[in-house]
């Protein structure tokens, strides 16, 4: 009975062993399919991508308009007329 130990090494191995035979079996680069990177975004990821494209919120403008609405001075005849014209242009 022979005991070889935990590594099971049976002596020196030749340098031109089975590794060289595997190298000769590789296919040539012209036969390989080109490597392509692909990216697939989930619907949530697509939505988050669109959110990043939105312009920044102008907090000072929002605060001013909120104050005007609360004071009752935001809605003027001129602003309503412009809004109505834009709506009609968009519809028609």
Biopython code that builds the backbone (N, CA, C, O; Angstrom):
import numpy as np
from Bio.PDB.StructureBuilder import StructureBuilder

atoms = [
    (1, "UNK", "N", (0.832, -1.169, 0.000)),
    (1, "UNK", "CA", (0.000, 0.000, 0.000)),
    (1, "UNK", "C", (0.878, 1.235, 0.000)),
    (1, "UNK", "O", (1.861, 1.312, 0.737)),
    (2, "UNK", "N", (0.512, 2.218, -0.846)),
    (2, "UNK", "CA", (1.264, 3.469, -0.912)),
    (2, "UNK", "C", (0.402, 4.609, -0.386)),
    (2, "UNK", "O", (-0.790, 4.684, -0.686)),
    (3, "UNK", "N", (1.000, 5.486, 0.390)),
    (3, "UNK", "CA", (0.320, 6.678, 0.891)),
    (3, "UNK", "C", (1.002, 7.868, 0.249)),
    (3, "UNK", "O", (2.201, 8.077, 0.435)),
    (4, "UNK", "N", (0.223, 8.672, -0.528)),
    (4, "UNK", "CA", (0.793, 9.801, -1.263)),
    (4, "UNK", "C", (0.603, 11.141, -0.555)),
    (4, "UNK", "O", (1.180, 12.129, -1.009)),
    (5, "UNK", "N", (-0.139, 11.233, 0.484)),
    (5, "UNK", "CA", (-0.331, 12.494, 1.201)),
    (5, "UNK", "C", (-1.518, 13.276, 0.642)),
    (5, "UNK", "O", (-2.197, 12.806, -0.271)),
    (6, "UNK", "N", (-1.770, 14.468, 1.187)),
    (6, "UNK", "CA", (-2.967, 15.220, 0.795)),
    (6, "UNK", "C", (-2.885, 15.844, -0.592)),
    (6, "UNK", "O", (-3.922, 16.165, -1.172)),
    (7, "UNK", "N", (-1.677, 16.027, -1.147)),
    (7, "UNK", "CA", (-1.585, 16.719, -2.435)),
    (7, "UNK", "C", (-1.613, 15.770, -3.623)),
    (7, "UNK", "O", (-1.820, 16.234, -4.744)),
    (8, "UNK", "N", (-1.425, 14.513, -3.447)),
    (8, "UNK", "CA", (-1.452, 13.492, -4.500)),
    (8, "UNK", "C", (-0.476, 13.789, -5.637)),
    (8, "UNK", "O", (-0.781, 13.507, -6.795)),
    (9, "UNK", "N", (0.701, 14.357, -5.322)),
    (9, "UNK", "CA", (1.715, 14.613, -6.346)),
    (9, "UNK", "C", (2.527, 13.331, -6.503)),
    (9, "UNK", "O", (2.995, 12.761, -5.517)),
    (10, "UNK", "N", (2.687, 12.894, -7.715)),
    (10, "UNK", "CA", (3.360, 11.618, -7.986)),
    (10, "UNK", "C", (4.717, 11.825, -8.619)),
    (10, "UNK", "O", (5.189, 10.953, -9.349)),
    (11, "UNK", "N", (5.351, 12.937, -8.365)),
    (11, "UNK", "CA", (6.665, 13.158, -8.924)),
    (11, "UNK", "C", (6.652, 14.301, -9.917)),
    (11, "UNK", "O", (5.635, 14.967, -10.110)),
    (12, "UNK", "N", (7.784, 14.517, -10.536)),
    (12, "UNK", "CA", (7.940, 15.617, -11.488)),
    (12, "UNK", "C", (7.112, 15.360, -12.739)),
    (12, "UNK", "O", (7.021, 14.228, -13.213)),
    (13, "UNK", "N", (6.520, 16.399, -13.259)),
    (13, "UNK", "CA", (5.702, 16.307, -14.476)),
    (13, "UNK", "C", (6.430, 17.031, -15.605)),
    (13, "UNK", "O", (7.114, 18.025, -15.364)),
    (14, "UNK", "N", (6.290, 16.543, -16.826)),
    (14, "UNK", "CA", (6.963, 17.208, -17.944)),
    (14, "UNK", "C", (6.300, 18.560, -18.251)),
    (14, "UNK", "O", (5.100, 18.733, -18.034)),
    (15, "UNK", "N", (7.093, 19.512, -18.755)),
    (15, "UNK", "CA", (6.576, 20.831, -19.098)),
    (15, "UNK", "C", (5.695, 20.795, -20.340)),
    (15, "UNK", "O", (4.806, 21.634, -20.481)),
    (16, "UNK", "N", (5.914, 19.871, -21.217)),
    (16, "UNK", "CA", (5.111, 19.783, -22.429)),
    (16, "UNK", "C", (4.008, 18.739, -22.285)),
    (16, "UNK", "O", (3.750, 17.941, -23.186)),
    (17, "UNK", "N", (3.378, 18.774, -21.136)),
    (17, "UNK", "CA", (2.342, 17.802, -20.839)),
    (17, "UNK", "C", (1.028, 18.119, -21.545)),
    (17, "UNK", "O", (1.046, 18.662, -22.649)),
    (18, "UNK", "N", (-0.075, 17.801, -20.955)),
    (18, "UNK", "CA", (-1.369, 17.928, -21.604)),
    (18, "UNK", "C", (-1.759, 19.377, -21.893)),
    (18, "UNK", "O", (-2.676, 19.613, -22.680)),
    (19, "UNK", "N", (-1.099, 20.336, -21.289)),
    (19, "UNK", "CA", (-1.467, 21.737, -21.509)),
    (19, "UNK", "C", (-1.192, 22.184, -22.935)),
    (19, "UNK", "O", (-1.964, 22.961, -23.496)),
    (20, "UNK", "N", (-0.128, 21.717, -23.516)),
    (20, "UNK", "CA", (0.194, 22.120, -24.883)),
    (20, "UNK", "C", (-0.818, 21.580, -25.879)),
    (20, "UNK", "O", (-1.124, 22.246, -26.868)),
    (21, "UNK", "N", (-1.338, 20.394, -25.638)),
    (21, "UNK", "CA", (-2.310, 19.837, -26.572)),
    (21, "UNK", "C", (-3.605, 20.646, -26.552)),
    (21, "UNK", "O", (-4.306, 20.704, -27.562)),
    (22, "UNK", "N", (-3.933, 21.268, -25.428)),
    (22, "UNK", "CA", (-5.132, 22.105, -25.356)),
    (22, "UNK", "C", (-4.934, 23.420, -26.097)),
    (22, "UNK", "O", (-5.882, 23.954, -26.674)),
    (23, "UNK", "N", (-3.726, 23.943, -26.086)),
    (23, "UNK", "CA", (-3.473, 25.209, -26.777)),
    (23, "UNK", "C", (-3.685, 25.084, -28.274)),
    (23, "UNK", "O", (-4.161, 26.025, -28.911)),
    (24, "UNK", "N", (-3.342, 23.946, -28.845)),
    (24, "UNK", "CA", (-3.504, 23.748, -30.279)),
    (24, "UNK", "C", (-4.951, 23.573, -30.693)),
    (24, "UNK", "O", (-5.253, 23.655, -31.884)),
    (25, "UNK", "N", (-5.855, 23.336, -29.760)),
    (25, "UNK", "CA", (-7.257, 23.087, -30.081)),
    (25, "UNK", "C", (-8.098, 24.358, -30.114)),
    (25, "UNK", "O", (-9.277, 24.294, -30.463)),
    (26, "UNK", "N", (-7.538, 25.498, -29.765)),
    (26, "UNK", "CA", (-8.338, 26.721, -29.763)),
    (26, "UNK", "C", (-8.683, 27.109, -31.184)),
    (26, "UNK", "O", (-7.910, 26.874, -32.113)),
    (27, "UNK", "N", (-9.843, 27.700, -31.342)),
    (27, "UNK", "CA", (-10.266, 28.113, -32.676)),
    (27, "UNK", "C", (-9.591, 29.425, -33.028)),
    (27, "UNK", "O", (-9.189, 30.195, -32.155)),
    (28, "UNK", "N", (-9.477, 29.658, -34.306)),
    (28, "UNK", "CA", (-8.834, 30.893, -34.752)),
    (28, "UNK", "C", (-9.761, 32.076, -34.494)),
    (28, "UNK", "O", (-10.976, 31.895, -34.411)),
    (29, "UNK", "N", (-9.214, 33.279, -34.367)),
    (29, "UNK", "CA", (-10.042, 34.448, -34.065)),
    (29, "UNK", "C", (-11.119, 34.725, -35.110)),
    (29, "UNK", "O", (-12.153, 35.305, -34.777)),
    (30, "UNK", "N", (-10.909, 34.331, -36.347)),
    (30, "UNK", "CA", (-11.916, 34.602, -37.375)),
    (30, "UNK", "C", (-13.149, 33.722, -37.205)),
    (30, "UNK", "O", (-14.218, 34.055, -37.718)),
    (31, "UNK", "N", (-13.017, 32.598, -36.488)),
    (31, "UNK", "CA", (-14.149, 31.703, -36.305)),
    (31, "UNK", "C", (-14.953, 32.043, -35.052)),
    (31, "UNK", "O", (-16.082, 31.576, -34.904)),
    (32, "UNK", "N", (-14.401, 32.833, -34.164)),
    (32, "UNK", "CA", (-15.083, 33.169, -32.926)),
    (32, "UNK", "C", (-16.125, 34.258, -33.178)),
    (32, "UNK", "O", (-15.958, 35.116, -34.045)),
    (33, "UNK", "N", (-17.179, 34.198, -32.415)),
    (33, "UNK", "CA", (-18.185, 35.259, -32.478)),
    (33, "UNK", "C", (-17.645, 36.482, -31.746)),
    (33, "UNK", "O", (-17.003, 36.331, -30.706)),
    (34, "UNK", "N", (-17.880, 37.663, -32.248)),
    (34, "UNK", "CA", (-17.357, 38.856, -31.564)),
    (34, "UNK", "C", (-18.035, 39.029, -30.205)),
    (34, "UNK", "O", (-19.217, 38.732, -30.033)),
    (35, "UNK", "N", (-17.260, 39.511, -29.265)),
    (35, "UNK", "CA", (-17.786, 39.734, -27.922)),
    (35, "UNK", "C", (-18.533, 41.057, -27.926)),
    (35, "UNK", "O", (-18.002, 42.083, -28.353)),
    (36, "UNK", "N", (-19.782, 41.023, -27.442)),
    (36, "UNK", "CA", (-20.604, 42.224, -27.413)),
    (36, "UNK", "C", (-21.065, 42.483, -25.991)),
    (36, "UNK", "O", (-21.470, 41.563, -25.280)),
    (37, "UNK", "N", (-21.001, 43.726, -25.587)),
    (37, "UNK", "CA", (-21.549, 44.121, -24.301)),
    (37, "UNK", "C", (-22.986, 44.555, -24.509)),
    (37, "UNK", "O", (-23.302, 45.235, -25.485)),
    (38, "UNK", "N", (-23.845, 44.167, -23.601)),
    (38, "UNK", "CA", (-25.253, 44.546, -23.684)),
    (38, "UNK", "C", (-25.697, 45.078, -22.333)),
    (38, "UNK", "O", (-25.221, 44.636, -21.287)),
    (39, "UNK", "N", (-26.605, 46.023, -22.370)),
    (39, "UNK", "CA", (-27.170, 46.588, -21.157)),
    (39, "UNK", "C", (-28.677, 46.579, -21.290)),
    (39, "UNK", "O", (-29.228, 47.119, -22.249)),
    (40, "UNK", "N", (-29.337, 45.971, -20.336)),
    (40, "UNK", "CA", (-30.797, 45.926, -20.320)),
    (40, "UNK", "C", (-31.270, 46.624, -19.058)),
    (40, "UNK", "O", (-30.946, 46.200, -17.949)),
    (41, "UNK", "N", (-32.040, 47.701, -19.228)),
    (41, "UNK", "CA", (-32.577, 48.431, -18.088)),
    (41, "UNK", "C", (-34.010, 48.007, -17.831)),
    (41, "UNK", "O", (-34.805, 47.862, -18.760)),
    (42, "UNK", "N", (-34.327, 47.814, -16.577)),
    (42, "UNK", "CA", (-35.699, 47.497, -16.202)),
    (42, "UNK", "C", (-36.549, 48.755, -16.391)),
    (42, "UNK", "O", (-36.004, 49.852, -16.512)),
    (43, "UNK", "N", (-37.870, 48.610, -16.418)),
    (43, "UNK", "CA", (-38.719, 49.805, -16.533)),
    (43, "UNK", "C", (-38.451, 50.831, -15.431)),
    (43, "UNK", "O", (-38.512, 52.035, -15.679)),
    (44, "UNK", "N", (-38.156, 50.364, -14.218)),
    (44, "UNK", "CA", (-37.842, 51.290, -13.129)),
    (44, "UNK", "C", (-36.526, 52.008, -13.423)),
    (44, "UNK", "O", (-36.403, 53.209, -13.182)),
    (45, "UNK", "N", (-35.558, 51.280, -13.937)),
    (45, "UNK", "CA", (-34.280, 51.889, -14.304)),
    (45, "UNK", "C", (-34.437, 52.916, -15.410)),
    (45, "UNK", "O", (-33.782, 53.958, -15.386)),
    (46, "UNK", "N", (-35.306, 52.632, -16.387)),
    (46, "UNK", "CA", (-35.563, 53.585, -17.458)),
    (46, "UNK", "C", (-36.216, 54.846, -16.911)),
    (46, "UNK", "O", (-35.896, 55.952, -17.346)),
    (47, "UNK", "N", (-37.130, 54.683, -15.958)),
    (47, "UNK", "CA", (-37.792, 55.838, -15.354)),
    (47, "UNK", "C", (-36.782, 56.676, -14.567)),
    (47, "UNK", "O", (-36.802, 57.905, -14.641)),
    (48, "UNK", "N", (-35.912, 56.021, -13.824)),
    (48, "UNK", "CA", (-34.896, 56.749, -13.068)),
    (48, "UNK", "C", (-33.944, 57.484, -13.999)),
    (48, "UNK", "O", (-33.476, 58.573, -13.668)),
    (49, "UNK", "N", (-33.652, 56.905, -15.153)),
    (49, "UNK", "CA", (-32.802, 57.563, -16.137)),
    (49, "UNK", "C", (-33.471, 58.841, -16.639)),
    (49, "UNK", "O", (-32.801, 59.854, -16.834)),
    (50, "UNK", "N", (-34.778, 58.799, -16.848)),
    (50, "UNK", "CA", (-35.506, 59.989, -17.290)),
    (50, "UNK", "C", (-35.564, 61.046, -16.197)),
    (50, "UNK", "O", (-35.525, 62.241, -16.489)),
    (51, "UNK", "N", (-35.658, 60.617, -14.935)),
    (51, "UNK", "CA", (-35.707, 61.561, -13.817)),
    (51, "UNK", "C", (-34.407, 62.365, -13.749)),
    (51, "UNK", "O", (-34.423, 63.554, -13.431)),
    (52, "UNK", "N", (-33.285, 61.711, -14.047)),
    (52, "UNK", "CA", (-32.000, 62.414, -14.010)),
    (52, "UNK", "C", (-31.905, 63.474, -15.105)),
    (52, "UNK", "O", (-31.110, 64.406, -14.982)),
    (53, "UNK", "N", (-32.689, 63.357, -16.165)),
    (53, "UNK", "CA", (-32.666, 64.325, -17.254)),
    (53, "UNK", "C", (-33.549, 65.539, -16.984)),
    (53, "UNK", "O", (-33.484, 66.527, -17.717)),
    (54, "UNK", "N", (-34.378, 65.475, -15.937)),
    (54, "UNK", "CA", (-35.249, 66.604, -15.624)),
    (54, "UNK", "C", (-34.424, 67.782, -15.111)),
    (54, "UNK", "O", (-33.403, 67.590, -14.450)),
    (55, "UNK", "N", (-34.864, 68.985, -15.414)),
    (55, "UNK", "CA", (-34.122, 70.144, -14.910)),
    (55, "UNK", "C", (-34.285, 70.271, -13.389)),
    (55, "UNK", "O", (-35.230, 69.742, -12.803)),
    (56, "UNK", "N", (-33.361, 70.968, -12.783)),
    (56, "UNK", "CA", (-33.426, 71.181, -11.337)),
    (56, "UNK", "C", (-34.629, 72.052, -10.987)),
    (56, "UNK", "O", (-35.065, 72.882, -11.784)),
    (57, "UNK", "N", (-35.150, 71.851, -9.796)),
    (57, "UNK", "CA", (-36.289, 72.642, -9.326)),
    (57, "UNK", "C", (-35.760, 73.983, -8.821)),
    (57, "UNK", "O", (-34.820, 74.042, -8.028)),
    (58, "UNK", "N", (-36.374, 75.035, -9.290)),
    (58, "UNK", "CA", (-35.995, 76.381, -8.849)),
    (58, "UNK", "C", (-36.828, 76.719, -7.610)),
    (58, "UNK", "O", (-37.938, 77.242, -7.710)),
    (59, "UNK", "N", (-36.267, 76.410, -6.453)),
    (59, "UNK", "CA", (-36.992, 76.551, -5.192)),
    (59, "UNK", "C", (-37.419, 77.989, -4.939)),
    (59, "UNK", "O", (-38.491, 78.223, -4.381)),
    (60, "UNK", "N", (-36.604, 78.950, -5.338)),
    (60, "UNK", "CA", (-36.964, 80.344, -5.115)),
    (60, "UNK", "C", (-38.203, 80.735, -5.918)),
    (60, "UNK", "O", (-39.064, 81.461, -5.421)),
    (61, "UNK", "N", (-38.293, 80.253, -7.158)),
    (61, "UNK", "CA", (-39.450, 80.546, -8.001)),
    (61, "UNK", "C", (-40.704, 79.864, -7.455)),
    (61, "UNK", "O", (-41.778, 80.464, -7.422)),
    (62, "UNK", "N", (-40.563, 78.609, -7.027)),
    (62, "UNK", "CA", (-41.700, 77.875, -6.470)),
    (62, "UNK", "C", (-42.210, 78.579, -5.210)),
    (62, "UNK", "O", (-43.419, 78.718, -5.024)),
    (63, "UNK", "N", (-41.307, 79.016, -4.358)),
    (63, "UNK", "CA", (-41.703, 79.699, -3.121)),
    (63, "UNK", "C", (-42.424, 81.015, -3.433)),
    (63, "UNK", "O", (-43.412, 81.352, -2.780)),
    (64, "UNK", "N", (-41.926, 81.758, -4.433)),
    (64, "UNK", "CA", (-42.558, 83.030, -4.799)),
    (64, "UNK", "C", (-43.966, 82.808, -5.336)),
    (64, "UNK", "O", (-44.895, 83.530, -4.975)),
    (65, "UNK", "N", (-44.121, 81.804, -6.203)),
    (65, "UNK", "CA", (-45.439, 81.533, -6.791)),
    (65, "UNK", "C", (-46.409, 81.033, -5.723)),
    (65, "UNK", "O", (-47.581, 81.409, -5.734)),
    (66, "UNK", "N", (-45.943, 80.197, -4.807)),
    (66, "UNK", "CA", (-46.814, 79.737, -3.710)),
    (66, "UNK", "C", (-47.299, 80.917, -2.864)),
    (66, "UNK", "O", (-48.461, 80.976, -2.463)),
    (67, "UNK", "N", (-46.396, 81.841, -2.607)),
    (67, "UNK", "CA", (-46.769, 83.012, -1.812)),
    (67, "UNK", "C", (-47.794, 83.867, -2.562)),
    (67, "UNK", "O", (-48.738, 84.378, -1.959)),
    (68, "UNK", "N", (-47.606, 84.023, -3.890)),
    (68, "UNK", "CA", (-48.561, 84.795, -4.691)),
    (68, "UNK", "C", (-49.929, 84.117, -4.728)),
    (68, "UNK", "O", (-50.961, 84.785, -4.652)),
    (69, "UNK", "N", (-49.933, 82.790, -4.845)),
    (69, "UNK", "CA", (-51.207, 82.055, -4.855)),
    (69, "UNK", "C", (-51.906, 82.217, -3.511)),
    (69, "UNK", "O", (-53.116, 82.440, -3.464)),
    (70, "UNK", "N", (-51.153, 82.108, -2.420)),
    (70, "UNK", "CA", (-51.741, 82.247, -1.078)),
    (70, "UNK", "C", (-52.291, 83.653, -0.858)),
    (70, "UNK", "O", (-53.295, 83.834, -0.170)),
    (71, "UNK", "N", (-51.623, 84.650, -1.448)),
    (71, "UNK", "CA", (-52.070, 86.041, -1.285)),
    (71, "UNK", "C", (-53.189, 86.405, -2.256)),
    (71, "UNK", "O", (-53.821, 87.452, -2.120)),
    (72, "UNK", "N", (-53.430, 85.532, -3.241)),
    (72, "UNK", "CA", (-54.473, 85.809, -4.229)),
    (72, "UNK", "C", (-54.045, 86.751, -5.338)),
    (72, "UNK", "O", (-54.893, 87.297, -6.044)),
    (73, "UNK", "N", (-52.741, 86.952, -5.506)),
    (73, "UNK", "CA", (-52.244, 87.875, -6.533)),
    (73, "UNK", "C", (-51.626, 87.167, -7.736)),
    (73, "UNK", "O", (-51.156, 87.831, -8.660)),
    (74, "UNK", "N", (-51.618, 85.851, -7.745)),
    (74, "UNK", "CA", (-50.955, 85.126, -8.842)),
    (74, "UNK", "C", (-51.784, 85.132, -10.113)),
    (74, "UNK", "O", (-51.258, 85.383, -11.197)),
    (75, "UNK", "N", (-53.060, 84.860, -9.991)),
    (75, "UNK", "CA", (-53.911, 84.764, -11.176)),
    (75, "UNK", "C", (-54.372, 86.160, -11.590)),
    (75, "UNK", "O", (-55.190, 86.792, -10.921)),
    (76, "UNK", "N", (-53.821, 86.618, -12.713)),
    (76, "UNK", "CA", (-54.231, 87.911, -13.268)),
    (76, "UNK", "C", (-54.896, 87.657, -14.613)),
    (76, "UNK", "O", (-54.770, 86.569, -15.176)),
    (77, "UNK", "N", (-55.600, 88.653, -15.125)),
    (77, "UNK", "CA", (-56.251, 88.523, -16.433)),
    (77, "UNK", "C", (-55.235, 88.245, -17.524)),
    (77, "UNK", "O", (-55.491, 87.431, -18.412)),
    (78, "UNK", "N", (-54.092, 88.903, -17.476)),
    (78, "UNK", "CA", (-53.067, 88.720, -18.514)),
    (78, "UNK", "C", (-52.536, 87.276, -18.503)),
    (78, "UNK", "O", (-52.382, 86.666, -19.561)),
    (79, "UNK", "N", (-52.262, 86.741, -17.329)),
    (79, "UNK", "CA", (-51.743, 85.368, -17.228)),
    (79, "UNK", "C", (-52.787, 84.362, -17.711)),
    (79, "UNK", "O", (-52.454, 83.407, -18.412)),
    (80, "UNK", "N", (-54.045, 84.576, -17.336)),
    (80, "UNK", "CA", (-55.103, 83.670, -17.793)),
    (80, "UNK", "C", (-55.273, 83.735, -19.301)),
    (80, "UNK", "O", (-55.508, 82.708, -19.938)),
    (81, "UNK", "N", (-55.158, 84.920, -19.882)),
    (81, "UNK", "CA", (-55.280, 85.073, -21.335)),
    (81, "UNK", "C", (-54.133, 84.346, -22.048)),
    (81, "UNK", "O", (-54.372, 83.650, -23.035)),
    (82, "UNK", "N", (-52.911, 84.492, -21.572)),
    (82, "UNK", "CA", (-51.757, 83.803, -22.165)),
    (82, "UNK", "C", (-51.936, 82.289, -22.056)),
    (82, "UNK", "O", (-51.674, 81.561, -23.013)),
    (83, "UNK", "N", (-52.379, 81.821, -20.898)),
    (83, "UNK", "CA", (-52.581, 80.384, -20.708)),
    (83, "UNK", "C", (-53.654, 79.855, -21.648)),
    (83, "UNK", "O", (-53.503, 78.770, -22.210)),
    (84, "UNK", "N", (-54.735, 80.609, -21.825)),
    (84, "UNK", "CA", (-55.816, 80.200, -22.722)),
    (84, "UNK", "C", (-55.336, 80.155, -24.166)),
    (84, "UNK", "O", (-55.675, 79.226, -24.899)),
    (85, "UNK", "N", (-54.544, 81.154, -24.589)),
    (85, "UNK", "CA", (-54.001, 81.167, -25.952)),
    (85, "UNK", "C", (-53.081, 79.969, -26.188)),
    (85, "UNK", "O", (-53.140, 79.337, -27.242)),
    (86, "UNK", "N", (-52.241, 79.663, -25.217)),
    (86, "UNK", "CA", (-51.324, 78.515, -25.356)),
    (86, "UNK", "C", (-52.106, 77.212, -25.433)),
    (86, "UNK", "O", (-51.761, 76.319, -26.207)),
    (87, "UNK", "N", (-53.157, 77.107, -24.633)),
    (87, "UNK", "CA", (-53.985, 75.899, -24.661)),
    (87, "UNK", "C", (-54.666, 75.739, -26.013)),
    (87, "UNK", "O", (-54.687, 74.639, -26.566)),
    (88, "UNK", "N", (-55.221, 76.816, -26.552)),
    (88, "UNK", "CA", (-55.874, 76.757, -27.861)),
    (88, "UNK", "C", (-54.897, 76.448, -28.983)),
    (88, "UNK", "O", (-55.236, 75.733, -29.926)),
    (89, "UNK", "N", (-53.666, 76.992, -28.884)),
    (89, "UNK", "CA", (-52.638, 76.688, -29.886)),
    (89, "UNK", "C", (-52.263, 75.211, -29.836)),
    (89, "UNK", "O", (-52.046, 74.583, -30.872)),
    (90, "UNK", "N", (-52.188, 74.666, -28.637)),
    (90, "UNK", "CA", (-51.812, 73.262, -28.492)),
    (90, "UNK", "C", (-52.911, 72.334, -28.992)),
    (90, "UNK", "O", (-52.624, 71.310, -29.612)),
    (91, "UNK", "N", (-54.149, 72.679, -28.731)),
    (91, "UNK", "CA", (-55.278, 71.847, -29.154)),
    (91, "UNK", "C", (-55.487, 71.936, -30.667)),
    (91, "UNK", "O", (-55.694, 70.925, -31.338)),
    (92, "UNK", "N", (-55.432, 73.138, -31.178)),
    (92, "UNK", "CA", (-55.743, 73.373, -32.597)),
    (92, "UNK", "C", (-54.575, 73.289, -33.434)),
    (92, "UNK", "O", (-54.673, 73.463, -34.649)),
]
sb = StructureBuilder()
sb.init_structure("model")
sb.init_model(0)
sb.init_chain("A")
sb.init_seg("    ")
for serial, (resi, resn, name, xyz) in enumerate(atoms, 1):
    if name == "N":
        sb.init_residue(resn, " ", resi, " ")
    sb.init_atom(name, np.array(xyz, "f"), 0.0, 1.0, " ", f" {name:<3s}", serial, name[0])
structure = sb.get_structure()
